[in-house]
């Protein structure tokens, strides 16, 4: 096994989409907090709220395992549309709870906007999966990094992660070129389009957020 082959095989584990998603949102949480006149305890509350919502994302998978009598490994193993549906369900739960926390406690508009983008990108992922094996790795890793880049252009290097992921899924024969590139293009159109709407018809970086 060559060094390149080893790197490609480890890549989806080192840059697992769930990890990229979690870190990406936490970076956005910090970015939004830093722009506001809020103390450090507010940052920990927000980070804790998002992490708690992330734990709730396991509910659909655990419930499915309980109903079917399958173990967690069996439920989450493989490249099947059922796995994609459970992942999508978990994303919906986490995004919904995070959106509720931010709007309930008036913590700002950036994170709720990112949650809207996440849900929007996940809908076609869940809907297409039974008939077209679109790459969830690409979709889930691209959404937070692209939204971060739209909010502040200094985050553009994060886009390297989903870009390499496109090639990685094809290299590992997990998806076709069309499934990987299609996931990238579809997610880009949806996230950029939603951001354009959120900013009132522009793609300006760092939209105003006056709430604290």
C-alpha positions as CSV (number, residue, x, y, z in Angstrom):
1,X,0.0,0.0,0.0
2,X,1.4,3.3,-1.1
3,X,1.5,6.4,1.2
4,X,-1.1,8.1,-1.1
5,X,-3.4,5.1,-0.9
6,X,-3.1,5.0,2.9
7,X,-3.9,8.7,3.1
8,X,-7.0,8.2,1.0
9,X,-8.2,5.3,3.1
10,X,-7.7,7.2,6.3
11,X,-9.1,10.5,5.0
12,X,-12.8,9.9,5.6
13,X,-12.0,8.9,9.2
14,X,-9.7,11.8,10.0
15,X,-12.1,14.2,8.3
16,X,-15.3,12.4,9.1
17,X,-18.3,14.5,7.9
18,X,-19.8,14.5,11.4
19,X,-16.5,15.8,12.8
20,X,-16.2,18.5,10.1
21,X,-19.8,19.5,10.7
22,X,-19.4,19.7,14.5
23,X,-16.1,21.7,14.3
24,X,-17.5,23.9,11.6
25,X,-20.5,24.9,13.6
26,X,-18.4,25.4,16.8
27,X,-16.2,27.8,14.8
28,X,-19.3,29.7,13.7
29,X,-20.6,29.7,17.3
30,X,-17.3,31.3,18.4
31,X,-17.3,33.7,15.4
32,X,-20.7,34.9,16.2
33,X,-20.0,35.3,19.9
34,X,-16.8,37.2,19.2
35,X,-18.8,39.8,17.3
36,X,-21.1,40.5,20.2
37,X,-20.8,42.1,23.5
38,X,-21.2,38.9,25.5
39,X,-19.1,37.4,28.3
40,X,-17.2,34.1,28.0
41,X,-19.8,32.2,30.0
42,X,-22.2,32.9,27.1
43,X,-19.8,31.2,24.7
44,X,-19.7,28.1,26.9
45,X,-23.5,28.0,27.1
46,X,-23.8,28.2,23.4
47,X,-21.2,25.6,22.7
48,X,-22.7,23.3,25.3
49,X,-26.2,23.8,23.8
50,X,-24.9,22.8,20.4
51,X,-23.0,19.8,21.7
52,X,-26.1,18.7,23.6
53,X,-28.2,19.0,20.4
54,X,-25.5,16.9,18.7
55,X,-26.0,14.1,21.2
56,X,-29.8,14.2,20.5
57,X,-28.9,13.5,16.8
58,X,-28.4,9.9,17.9
59,X,-32.0,9.5,18.9
60,X,-33.3,8.3,15.4
61,X,-30.5,5.7,15.2
62,X,-31.0,4.4,18.7
63,X,-34.7,4.3,18.2
64,X,-34.3,2.3,15.0
65,X,-32.0,-0.1,16.6
66,X,-34.4,-0.6,19.5
67,X,-37.3,-1.3,17.2
68,X,-35.4,-3.6,14.9
69,X,-33.4,-5.3,17.6
70,X,-30.1,-4.5,15.8
71,X,-26.9,-3.3,17.5
72,X,-25.5,0.2,16.8
73,X,-22.8,-1.2,14.6
74,X,-25.2,-3.2,12.5
75,X,-27.5,-0.2,12.1
76,X,-24.8,2.2,11.0
77,X,-22.7,-0.1,8.9
78,X,-22.6,0.0,5.1
79,X,-23.5,2.4,2.3
80,X,-27.3,1.9,2.3
81,X,-30.2,4.3,2.0
82,X,-31.4,3.3,5.5
83,X,-28.2,4.5,7.0
84,X,-28.5,7.8,5.0
85,X,-32.0,8.2,6.3
86,X,-30.9,7.8,9.9
87,X,-28.0,10.2,9.4
88,X,-30.4,12.7,7.9
89,X,-32.9,12.2,10.7
90,X,-30.2,12.9,13.2
91,X,-29.1,16.1,11.4
92,X,-32.7,17.3,11.4
93,X,-33.0,16.8,15.1
94,X,-29.7,18.5,15.9
95,X,-30.3,21.4,13.6
96,X,-33.8,21.9,14.9
97,X,-32.8,21.9,18.5
98,X,-29.9,24.2,17.8
99,X,-32.1,26.6,15.9
100,X,-34.6,26.6,18.7
101,X,-32.0,27.4,21.3
102,X,-30.5,30.3,19.3
103,X,-33.9,31.8,18.6
104,X,-35.3,31.1,22.1
105,X,-32.4,32.9,23.8
106,X,-31.7,35.4,21.1
107,X,-28.1,34.4,20.7
108,X,-27.8,35.8,17.1
109,X,-28.7,35.0,13.5
110,X,-25.7,33.3,12.1
111,X,-26.0,29.9,13.7
112,X,-29.8,29.6,12.9
113,X,-29.0,30.6,9.3
114,X,-26.4,27.8,9.2
115,X,-29.0,25.3,10.6
116,X,-31.4,26.3,7.9
117,X,-28.7,25.6,5.3
118,X,-27.9,22.3,6.9
119,X,-31.5,21.2,6.8
120,X,-32.0,22.4,3.2
121,X,-28.9,20.5,2.0
122,X,-29.9,17.3,3.9
123,X,-33.4,17.1,2.4
124,X,-32.2,16.1,-1.1
125,X,-29.6,13.8,0.5
126,X,-32.4,11.9,2.2
127,X,-34.8,12.1,-0.7
128,X,-32.3,11.0,-3.4
129,X,-30.6,8.3,-1.5
130,X,-33.1,5.4,-2.2
131,X,-32.8,6.0,-6.0
132,X,-29.4,7.7,-6.4
133,X,-26.5,7.1,-4.1
134,X,-25.5,10.8,-3.8
135,X,-22.5,11.3,-1.5
136,X,-23.5,12.2,2.0
137,X,-19.8,12.6,3.0
138,X,-19.5,15.4,0.4
139,X,-22.8,17.1,1.4
140,X,-22.3,17.0,5.1
141,X,-18.7,18.2,5.0
142,X,-19.3,20.9,2.4
143,X,-22.4,22.6,4.0
144,X,-20.7,24.0,7.2
145,X,-17.4,24.9,5.5
146,X,-19.2,26.7,2.6
147,X,-21.5,28.6,5.0
148,X,-18.4,29.6,7.1
149,X,-16.7,30.9,3.9
150,X,-19.8,32.9,2.9
151,X,-20.0,34.4,6.4
152,X,-16.3,35.3,6.4
153,X,-13.9,34.7,3.5
154,X,-11.0,34.0,5.8
155,X,-12.5,30.6,6.3
156,X,-12.0,29.6,2.6
157,X,-9.2,27.0,3.4
158,X,-11.9,24.8,5.1
159,X,-13.3,24.2,1.6
160,X,-10.3,22.0,0.9
161,X,-11.8,19.3,3.1
162,X,-14.9,18.7,1.0
163,X,-13.0,19.3,-2.2
164,X,-10.6,16.4,-1.4
165,X,-13.6,14.4,-0.2
166,X,-15.1,14.5,-3.7
167,X,-12.1,12.8,-5.1
168,X,-11.7,10.5,-2.1
169,X,-15.2,8.9,-2.5
170,X,-14.5,8.1,-6.1
171,X,-11.0,6.8,-5.3
172,X,-12.3,4.5,-2.7
173,X,-15.0,3.3,-5.1
174,X,-17.8,4.4,-2.7
175,X,-19.4,6.7,-5.2
176,X,-19.3,7.4,-8.9
177,X,-17.9,10.7,-10.2
178,X,-21.5,11.9,-10.9
179,X,-22.6,11.1,-7.3
180,X,-19.6,12.9,-5.7
181,X,-19.5,15.9,-8.1
182,X,-23.3,16.1,-8.2
183,X,-23.4,16.3,-4.3
184,X,-20.9,19.1,-4.4
185,X,-22.7,21.1,-7.1
186,X,-26.2,20.5,-5.6
187,X,-25.0,21.5,-2.1
188,X,-23.3,24.6,-3.4
189,X,-26.3,25.8,-5.3
190,X,-28.6,25.2,-2.3
191,X,-26.3,26.8,0.4
192,X,-25.3,29.8,-1.8
193,X,-28.9,30.3,-2.8
194,X,-30.2,30.3,0.7
195,X,-27.4,32.6,1.9
196,X,-28.3,35.0,-0.9
197,X,-31.9,35.0,0.4
198,X,-30.8,35.4,4.0
199,X,-28.7,38.4,3.2
200,X,-31.4,40.2,1.2
201,X,-30.2,39.4,-2.3
202,X,-26.4,39.6,-1.9
203,X,-23.5,37.4,-1.1
204,X,-21.8,39.9,1.2
205,X,-19.7,38.4,4.0
206,X,-20.4,38.6,7.7
207,X,-24.1,39.8,7.6
208,X,-25.2,42.1,10.5
209,X,-26.1,40.4,13.7
210,X,-27.2,42.8,16.3
211,X,-28.6,40.4,18.9
212,X,-26.7,39.3,21.9
